[in-house]
Amino acid sequence: MVKNIIGAKPEPGASEVRFMTVDEESAGQRLDNFLFRQLKGVPKTHVYRIIRSGEVRINKGRVQADTRIATGDVLRLPPVRVAARSEEGATPPAPAREFPLLHEDDALIAIDKPAGVAVHGGSGVSFGVIEQLRTARPQAKFLELVHRLDRETSGILLVAKKRSALTALQDQFRERETGKTYLALVEGVWPANKKVLDTPLAKYLLPDGERRVRVVAKDHPDAMQAVTLVRVLAAVTLPGDATPMSLLAVTIKTGRTHQIRVHLASAGHPIAGDDKYGAFERNRALQKCGLKRMFLHAWRLQFNHPATGERTALQADLPPELATLMPPSATAALAIPLSTSSP
C-alpha cells in the first residue's frame, strides 16, 4: 500500500511505502539530517543503510546521504518500523557542550571546532557538535550546521540560528562565493610553482564499507570537479625529525569530501598525520615528534553575512597542539593580516 503524506511524519510502527513532499521550511537540508527528524526512533545506522541501498529515493532517483533536498522534491521512504522508546531503553541525549566562539549574533554562530569531534552523529558516531550544542542550548528554536568539517580537522565551523541564514549561507557555499582557507603541513618540499590542483575526484567504498575518495580521469562516470589553490607559507622540520616538510595555505574553490587530503596526497605530499591517505609508518614516527593528529586546520573563512550582506572574515588560530610544533619562521608566516578581500 502506498500512502501520500505532505509535510507529515511517519507514525510509529509504519510498515508502508511512504511519499513525502518537501516544503519550503525543510528545503536546503541534507537528506540524512532531514530523515533523522522524520524517523525519530529509527537508529541512524539504519537510516544510512536504507539510503545506501537505494530504498530512499528523491523524484524516483537514487541519492546519497549528503544530497540537499529542495522545495517540491518527492521523497520515497521504504517501510520502516519506528520503535516506541520507553524511558528505560531511551537513547541518552548528547551531553551538553559549548565550543570556543569566534563569532555569534542573531543569525549564526561560528565556533572553533576541536580535532577529534564529529560535526554530527551518524555512521558509528552517537553525537557530534550540533547535537551537543542543541543540548547545551535548549532554548534555541533552530540550530543547523551550515557546512561540514572532517572529524580529524579543527577550525572554523558555522551553525545557523535561523532558517533564512542557513539557506543564504548554504547558497554561498554552493555558488562558491565563500573564501575557505586551510593550513596544512605536508610531507616534502612543495614546489612553489605548483599553485593549482584541479584533478577530478570520485567517491568509492572499501570492502568493509568505509568511504574513500580518489583522483580520477575527467571522463570517469563518477568524476566531480574539484579545484584547490596552494600557497607555500614556510619550510618546516618538526622537533626531533630531519625530514623536510611544508606549511601550506590551501584555499578550496569546491567543497568535495576529503578534497584537500586527496589532492595533496595525489600530488605526492600527503598531510602529516593523515590516517586515511598518508603513510602508516611515517605517521607513527610523527607521533614520536609530538604530532598526535592530522595537521589540517580550517584557518580562515570569508562570507557575506546573511542578514546584513556585509563581507565577514573570520580566523581560527592554530590550536596549541599544532602551534607548539611550529618554528619561528612558520609562526611569522601566519601573521598575515586578515582582510575581507578575495583570498
N, C-alpha and C positions, 0 to 999 in steps of 0.2 A: 504494500500500500504506500502511496506517495502522498505526502501532506505538505501543502504550501504554507509557509509561515513568512510573514513580512515583519521584520523588526521584533520578533518574539524569540524567547529562549526555549530550547527543547526541555520538556518536562522530565523529571526523574523517572527512570525506568523506560525511557524512549527506546522503541525497538523497530522503528520505521525509517526508511529513507526520508530525509527532510530537505527542503529547499528554503534558503533564506535570502532575502534581497537586502543589500547593504544600503543603509540610509546615510544622509549627509553627516550625521554625528559620528558614525563609525568609519567614514572614509579616511584613507591615509594610513590606517593601522597595518602592521604586519599581520599576515594571516594567523600565525601561531598565537600572537597576543590576543587577537580577536576571539579565537576559538577557546582560549583558556577561560575567557569571561562567559562565553556562551555555554560551555560544557563544564560548569563547575561540578566538582565531584569526580570527574574523569582524570586519571593520572596523566601528567604531562607527557610521560613516556608513550602513553597510548595515543595521545593527540599527535605526536610526531610520527608515530607508526602509521596512522591512517593517512597522514599527508604523504609520507614517503611511498606508500603502497598505491597511491593514486585514487584512493577511495574518496578523498575530498577533492572536489573539482570547482573551478570557477568558470562560469559560462561554458561548461562542458569540457574544459581543458584541464590537463594536469598542471599542478602548481607546486611550488616549494614553500617551505615554512616562512621564508623572508619575503614572499610576494606581498606587495602592497595592494590592499583592496580599495575599490573605488565605488562611488555612488552608483547604484543601479546594477552592480555586479550580482549575479545569482550564484550562491554557494550551494553545492550539493554536499550534504553530510550523510555518511553511512549510518546504519543502525548502531547506536551507542547506548549502552545502559549506564546511566548516571547513578552511582551508588549513593544512597542516603547516608549521611555521616552521623554517627552517634557521637555524643560528647567524648566518650571513652576512646573511640577509634579515630577521631578527627585528626587531620594533619595539623601539626602545630604551626602557628603563624611564624613568618620570618621574624627574627629578632630585630628590634628597633635599632637603627644605626643612622647617625648623621655623618656626612663626609665633609672633608675640608672644602669650604666655599670659596670660589673665585669671584662669583657674582650672583646676586639674587635680586629680582624685582617682581612685579605683579604678573609678569608673563613667563618668566623662565628662571631656572636655577642652573648655574654652571659649577660643577664640582671637580675636584682633583681626585680622580679615581686611583686608588692604590693598585699595584700589580697583585695578581692572585685572586681578585674578586671579579666574578662574572657580572655582566650588566643586568642579566635577568635569569630566572630559573629555567630549567629545561635541559634535556639531553644529559641526565645524570646529576644535574645541579639542582638542589631543592629550592634555592632562592638566590637572588643577586641584589645589585644596587637598588633597582626600582622597588622590589618587594620590601627591602629593609627601610627605604625612605618612606614608603606608604605606611608602614607600621609606626615609624617614628613621628609621622605627621598625620594622625588620624583625622584631623580637622580639614585636611586638604581635600577638596572636592575632585581634583583632577591632577594626576601626576603621570606623565608618559615619557618614555625615552624618545629623544629626537633622532638619535643615531646610535651606533654601537662601537665598542672597542673590544678587541680580543681580551680574554680573561688575563693573559700574561702581560698586557700592555697597560701602562699607567698613563695618567694625564687627563686632559680636558674632556668632560662628558656633559652634554646638555640634556636637561629634563624640562619639558614644557609643563606649565601650570594651567594652561588654557588650551582648548581645542583649536582656537584660531591661531595661537602661537605655534602649536605643533604642526599644523598644515603649512603655515607660512615658512617655517624653518625647514621642514622636510622638502618643500618645493625648491628652496635654495640649494639644499644638498643635491637634489635630483638634477637641477639645472646647472650645477657646477658653479654656483655664484658664491660659494664659501671658499675661504682660504684655509687649508688644513696642512700644517707643517709639523713633522715629527722629528725627533732626534733619534738617530740610530748609530750604534757602534758596530762596525762591521770588520770582518777579518781582512787583512791585507791592506795594500795601498790602493785606494780608489783612484782611477785615472781622472785627473782634473778636467779633461775634455769630454768625459762621458757624463752628459748632463740630462739626457732624456732616455727613459726606458718606456717603450710603447708596445712590447710584445703582448699579444692577446693571452688571456688566461681561461682555464676551464676547470670546473669542479669535478672531482671523482671520489669514489669511496674505496677505502682499503678493505681487504677481506673481512676484517672484524667490524665493518660498518662505519669506521671513523672517517670523517670528511677530510679531504686534502684538495689542494689546488696546484696546477702545474701550468707551465708555459706551453702554448700550442700554436700551430700554424693558423694563419688568418682564415683559411678555408675549412677549419675544423668545425663540425656541426654544433659544438657547444662553446665556440670561441666567444669571449666577451672582451670588448675593447678595454684597455687599461693603460693609463698614462701616469708616469711617475717622474718627477723632476728631482734631480740630485745636485746638492752643492756640498763641497768638502769644507768643513769648518776647521779641523785640526788633525794632525797626526798624533796618534796615542799609543803608548805602551802601558799596560797595567802593571801595578806593583808586583815584582817577582816574576815578570814574564817579559821575554825579549821579543816576542812576535809582534811585528808592526800591525797596527790597526788604524782605522779611520773613523773619525766622528763626522757624521753626515747630517745635514738638514734636508729632510725629504718632504717634498710637497706633492700631494696626490691630487690629480685632476679628476679621477674617478674613484669610487669607493667600493672596490671589489673585495670580497673575502680574502684575507691574507695577502692582499696585493703587494704591500711593501716587502713582506717577508719573502715572497716567491720571486718578485722582480730582482731583489738584491742577491738572493741565493743563486738565481739562474745566471746572474752576471759574474758569478764566481766569488762573491763576497757576502756570505751568509751573516746574518745578525748574530752577534755574540750572545751565547746562551739560548739560542732558539732550539727547542727540543723537537720541533717538527721538521724543520728544513736545514738545520745545522748539523754538525758532526758530533756524535755522542762523546767520543774520547776527548775531543777538544773542549767540549762543554765541561767535562769533568776537571780538566786542567784549569779552566777559567774559574771554577768554583773554589779551587785552592788559592786563587789570586784574589778572592773576595767577591766575585760576581756570582750571585746566587740566583739570578733571574735573567730573563731575556732583556737585553738593553734596547728597548723600543719605548718611546715616551711621546705622547700626544702633547707637543710643546706649545704651539700657537694655533689660534682659531680666529678667523675673521668672518663676520656675517652682518647682514642688515637686521637691525633689531625689529622683531615682528610687530611691535606697537608703534615705534617712532620712525622706523625706516632709517635711523642713523646707523652708519657703519660702526660696528663694535669690534674691538680687538682684545683678545684675552691671552694670557700667558700662564702656564704652569711650570714653575722651575723644576729642574731635575730633583727627584726625591733623594734624601740623604744617602740611601744605599747605592745610588749611582754617582751622585755628585762627589762623594768622598774618593772615588776611584780616578777622578779626572785630574790630569796635570794642569799646572797654571796656564799653559798655552790654550788648552781647551776651555778652561773657565773664562779666560779673556774673550774667546771667540763667542761665548754665549751671551756676552754683554751687548750684543747688537740691539740698538733701540727698537722698541715695539711701536709700530705705527698702523694706521688703518689703510695704508696704500696696498696695492696689489702685491702678493707675495712673489 
